[in-house]
Amino acid sequence: DCPWQPEHGLVRIGIRTEAIDFSETPKSNLVFLLDVSGSMDSPDKLPLLKQAFAMLVDNLDEKDRVSIVTYAGMDQTVLDGARGNEKGRILEALSLLEANGGTHGSAGIRTAYELAERNFIVNGNNRIILATDGDLNIGETSQEELKKLVEEKRKGGVYLSVLGFGSGNLKDNRLETLADYGNGNYAYIDSLMEAKKVLVDELGSTLVTVAEDVKFQVEFHDSCIKEYRLLGYENRLLAAEDFTDDTKDAGEIGAGHTVTVLYEVVWADGTKTEDGSFAQDGDWATLRIRYKDPGADKSKELTRPIRADVYHSDVAAANMLLEASVAEFGMLITDSPYKGSSSYEHILSMWENVPYEDHKEIGEFLELVKLARGENR
């Protein structure tokens, strides 16, 4: 049952790809495209960036290649095709970076692609990792021009991932869109713990794409569910007819990656009985997933029914407490018209008897809730 609207239902649909040992992955040709403009001169920006990439370098070996391009008032090639086991050389190049100048990001992107193509590894993982605190505000900055460049290069097998650092100038939505165009992923790093999560613990999902143009389509059956709404993903929506169109770009998923979506639903009359139970026959909805194997032109399709036997009355019993809490928090801080009985106190109360001491990220999330509660009193 939906915590903020108990007469409604909360549906979670998730997929997870198989995790892999990064040491057993194909050879990687990585180009670090690093923003060293003056705005990066802050402890949570360039210094954190250096520490984050040092963590990544520690997981590379002889089969991998690393290049480094920096950009500020102009772009500069700092390293060209170093072997992954030349850690001293790579780490020294990182340690010498200093922040100054403007932000000529588009010139840096072109240089990064030139390096990636020069060191290209056939059947390998060829990827640029752009790290920045903000916008690309000098030079070729039109969204359409950047989109064309990044889309053209991905067709040649060079993907683009983006990491955001710091706050103030961060154009989060633009950076995520850039990563989408480049068949890569986007992550925001604000601490060493998050850096470790993205660049060490989840290295496979960050750097190794296992499914391209992944699309979800959920068909709710009106005999059981008369209304529904998707929570979030506003920037990921496709037209219904795009689902079977293999020329339409969609998201990529890395190894060991998890994708979760939530729907709030309104039951059709007679679906739920007075004692809260459901009829156990028939399907509530049909889930279809389409995806391409890396480099393929044609999609594969998976179909799964969603039936009453997956129902739990309590989100904690359904192992959905974290998802429900984050969704409720999101509605509160955006003042959603669908927030129902949501409150910061309600979110905190759901965790009162739940042990989460071994999960630091949950504790950090609840601290955010408390902070927002204090600011909104």
N, C-alpha and C positions, 0 to 999 in steps of 0.2 A: 504494500500500500504506500502511496505517495506521502512522505512525511509532512509536507506543507499543505497538502490537500487530500486528507485521508480517504475521501470518497472516490478519489481517482487512483489509477495505477501508475507505477513507475517501472518502465521496462528498460533493462540493460541488455545491450547486444555487444559482444566483444569478440575480437579475433586476436590470435597470437601466432607469430611465426616461430619456427624452431630456432632456438639459440645455437650459436656455433662458437667454437674456440677460435679466436681471431688469428692465432698462430697457424691455424690450418686453412685459412682463407687464401684466395688467389693473391698474387703479388699486388702491392698497392703503389701507385704513383700519385703522391699527394703534393699539392701546391698550397702552402699556407699564404693566403693573401691578407696581410695584416695592416690595419689602420694605425698609423703612428702620428696622426695629426695632433695639433696642440690640445684638442679637447680630450685626448686619451690620457692626459697627465693627471691621473687621479688613482688612488689605491685600488679602487674597484674596476679599473679599466686596464691600462697597459701592464701594470705589475701582476694583476690577476691573470691577464691573458698569457703572460710569459710562463707563469706557474701551470696554467691549464695545458698549454701546448707541450710543456716539459713532461707532464703526465702521459700525454699521448705518445710522445717520442719514446718513452720508456717501454712501450709495448710493441715497437717496431723491431724488425730484424733485417738481416742481410738481403733478403729478397725484396725489400721495399725501397722506394726512392722518395726523397723529400726535397722540395724546392721552397724557397721563401721569397716572396715579393712584398715589399712595403709600399705604402702610398701615403703621401701628405701633400705638400705643394707639388711634388712630382713623384713618379713611381721609381722604384729601385729594386734590382734583382740582388738579393743578399746571398742566396744559395741556389745552385742549379744541379739537381739530380744527385744529391748526396745519398749514400747508402744508409739504410735504416740502422745499421749497426755502428755507424760513425756518430755515435751519440754525443761525444765531446764536441765535435765540429758543429753539430746542429744546435746543441744547447748553448755553445759560445755565441753563435749567430743570434740566437734569441736574447741572450743576456745583454748584448750590446745595443739593443733597440732603445731609442729614446723618442719621446713625443714632442713634435713641434710642427708648425706650418698648417697649411689649409688641408682640404680633403678632396684630392683629385682622384676619386674612386674609380671612374670609368676607365681611365688610362691604366690603372693597376689591374683591372679585370682583364683587359686585352693582353697585357704582358703575362698575366697568370695563365691565360689560355695558350699563349705561345709556348710557355715552358711545359705545360701539361701535354701539349701535342708533340713537342720535341722529345720528351721522355716517355711517350705513350707506350703502355704495356698491352699487347694484344691479349685478350681474354683476362685482363687484369682489372683492378679497381682504380680507375683514373678519375681523380676528384680534386676540385678546388675547395678549400675551406676558407671562406671569407669571415674575418673577425673584425667587428667594428662596434662603435658606441652610437652610431647615428646614421645620418643621411649621406648620400653621395652628392654633395652640393656644388661641385665644380666640374666643368667639362660636360661629357655626354651623359646628361642626367635624366633625359626624358624616359619615363617608365616604358613607353612603347619601344624606344631604341634599345634599352637594356633587355627588354623581353625578347626582342628579335635576336639579339646577340646570344643570349643564354640558351634560347630554344634551338638556335642553329648549331651551337656547339654540343649540346646534349645529343643531337642526332649522330654526332661523330664519336660518341662514347665517353665524353668528358662531362661529369656531373658537377653540380655546384651545391654545397651545403653552406649554411650561414650560422654564425654564432654571434649573439648580441651581448654586449658588456655594458655595465654601468647604467646610469639614468640621466634624465635631463633632455638629451637630444635624440634619444632612441626612437626610431621610426619602426616600431615593432611590426606593424602590418605590412609595411613595404618590404622589410627584410624577409618576412615569411613568404611573401608573394614571389620574391626573387628566387628563393630556394625552391618554391613550387615549379617555377619555370625551368629550373635547372635539374629537375628530377632528384633533388636532394632533400634535406630536412633542415629545420630551423630549431634552435634551442637558445634559451636565454640563460646566461651564467652569471650569478651574482655572489658566488661563494666557492671556496675550494671544494666543499662537499658536492655542490652541483657540478663543478668541473669534473670531479672524479666519477660522478654518476654518468655524465654524458660521454666522457672521453676515455674512461677505463671500464667501469662496470657494464656500460651499454655500448662498448666500442663497435661490436658487430652490427647493432641496429643503427648506429650513427654513420658507419662507413660502408657497410655491405648491403646493397639493395637486393632483395630476393623476389620482390613482386612490384611490378610497375602498373600505373594507371588503375589503381584499386578503387572500385566503386561499390557502394552499398545501395541496395534498393529494398525497402520494406513495404510490403502490401498488407495493410491492416484489413481484416475481414469485417465488414460492417454489421454482420450478424452478432459479433461479440464486442467490437470496439467502434463507437460512433464518432469519436473525435480523437485527434492526436496532435502533439507538437514535438518537434525536435528541439532539444536543449543545446544551444550553441551551434558551432559549425556554420555560422552564417556566411563565412567567406569560402565555404567548400561546397555550397549547394550547386547541383547541376539540374538542368531541365530533365523531366522524366524521359523524354525521347533520347537524351544523350547517353542513357545507361548502356544501350546496345551499340552505340556508335564508337567503334574502335579508334576513330581519328580524334576523339575528344580527350584532351589531357586530364589526368586525375592524379591522385597522390601516390607516392611510393612508400613502400614499407621495407624496413631493414630486418636483418636476422635478429631473432629474439625480441622483436618489437610487438607492443600491444596497442591496439586501437579500440577505444570504447566509445559507444554512443548511448545516450539516454533519451527516452521518449516519455512524456507524460501523456496518459491516455484516459479517456472517459468511457466507461463501460456502457455498452448498449443495454437497454431495458431487459431485465431477466437474465443477464449474464451472471451476475453475482447474487446469490441467495441471501436471505435475511441473516443466516448464521455465518455469512462471510465465505462460504465455500463456492466452488465453481463446478460446472459440468465437466467431466473428465474426457469427453469425446469432442472431436472437432478441433480445428486449428484457429488460433487467434489471429495469426499473421503468417506471412511467408517471407523469409529473408533470402535475397539473392545477392551474391557477391561475384563480381567480374574482376579479373586481373590478368596481366600478361607476365609470362616469364621474362626475365631481363633480356632485352634485345629483340623480343618477339613482336610481331605486328598484330597477331590475332589473340583475342582474349579467351580465357577459360571461364566457365561459369559454375558456381556452386549454389545449391539450393537447400535450404533447411526450413522445416516447419517450426513455428513457435506455438506450443500447446499449453493447456492449463496445468500440466504436471510440473511446470517450472515455477509455479507460483509459491511465494512465501509471504505471509502477512506482514512480517517484520523485516526491515531492511538489514538489521544486524544478522538475523538468521540467514538471510540471502547473501551474506558477505558483500553487501552493497553500502555499508555505512559510510565509507570514505567518499565514494562517488556521490551519494545523496547529499552528504554534508557540503562538498565542494560546489555542487550544483545550487544548493540553497544559498550558500555564501555568494555565489555569482549573481543570483537574482537580487540579493539584498544590496550589493554594492553598485548594481546597475539600476536599482529601483524598478525591477521588472513588474509589469502589470499583472503577471501571473504568479506573483510571490505568495499569494494566499496568506497563511498564518506564519510564514517564515519569520524568524527572529534570530539574533545572535545568541540569545539565551537558549533558544531551542536547539541550535547546533551544538552548543557546549554541553547541554543536558544529555544529548544522545550519547556522549562519550564518557559520562560520569562513572559508569561501572565497567568500562572497557579498557583492558590493559593495552597500552601502546608504547610503553617505555622502550621497547627494542626497536621502535620505528621512529627515528629522529625526525623524518619528514612530516609525520603526522603531528608531532609536538610543535614543529615550526608552523604548520598550517593553523593549529588551534591558537597559537600566539597571534597570528594575523587576525583571527576572528576576534580575539580579546582586544586587540588594538583598534579594530574597526568599531567594536562596541563602545569603547571609551570615547572615540572621536564623534560618535553619532548620538551620544547621550545629551 
